[in-house]
Amino acid sequence: MCKKIIIILLPVFLFACTALKPVEKLTDNELADRYDKIDLQIYMVKRAASKDNPAKYPSGSGSSESGYSNGDIKKIKNLEEKLGVVRQELLKRGYMP
């Protein structure tokens, strides 16, 4: 029984160790990949929201006057916060103008 639990939880622990690394410990390529991934997620949320409601054309990111729903606004703000952290690290390393 104990072996089954270890076999099941080992991949979870490995994923947690690699996915939850602090931004400062990421290599340059991993940092750039994370930036691109978050930027793509923001784009996909905005795109899905504009397809759901084509009558309103969203202008700006997450403003209350945009055509986004409250759930979309929360997702966008959360992703933009993550993107800001990664962007600060990229600036600190000298990769962004």
Beta strands, then each sheet from edge to edge (+ up, - down):
end
